[in-house]
Amino acid sequence: LPGPVSHIECFDISHSGGKDTTASCVVWQDGRMNKRQYRSFLIREVDGVDDFASIAEAVGRRYRRVRDEDRPFPDLVLIDGGVGQLNAAMAALEALGVDLPIAALAKRDEELWLPSAAEPLRLEPSDPAHLVLRETRDEAHRFAVSRHRARRRKRNLSSQLLSVPGVGPGRTRTLLNRFGSVRGVQNAAVEELQGVLGPRL
């Protein structure tokens, strides 16, 4: 790396059999996690289970925006995964014309994969750099899973409302925005529901 690292951004993917696929981007800055800078992406362009394409979409969307808004790039991009995820992220950066230091940290053996390296870098578990990378990767995983579960819950709640005759996607969104949850809809007074849906429905 050309200089000391004070800004790392790490990506991970979470999904349930390819549904509600969510990517996380967490930020390690000046020695600590900067939660205000975290971002998550609902993957839109990938059908089914494809972690490589999902990583590429998230990395592409993140750094297209950073580039277009002329914001600072990280000192290091870290990908949760192995060679496949690393290559997918590198292809996304290349398509943007953005050149950033990048690596991937595989969970199974905690090996660090670097661009164009035939073998992974195996750091000692107690190595301070390895500890920082693992902490950042684990946080990206935690954040991806939590955002994925929240989206899955919201979809499941919506499906309960969609089973009510006369309630479609638009009215489901309206009800959830107004009452916050299916339980909120269930507990609403008739007059409140009439105010949202009209007296007939």
Beta strands, then each sheet from edge to edge (+ up, - down):
strand 1: 7-16
strand 2: 19-29
strand 3: 32-33
strand 4: 39-42
strand 5: 76-80
strand 6: 102-106
strand 7: 111-113
sheet 1: 3+ 2- 1+ 5+ 6+ 7-
sheet 2: 3+ 2- 4+
end
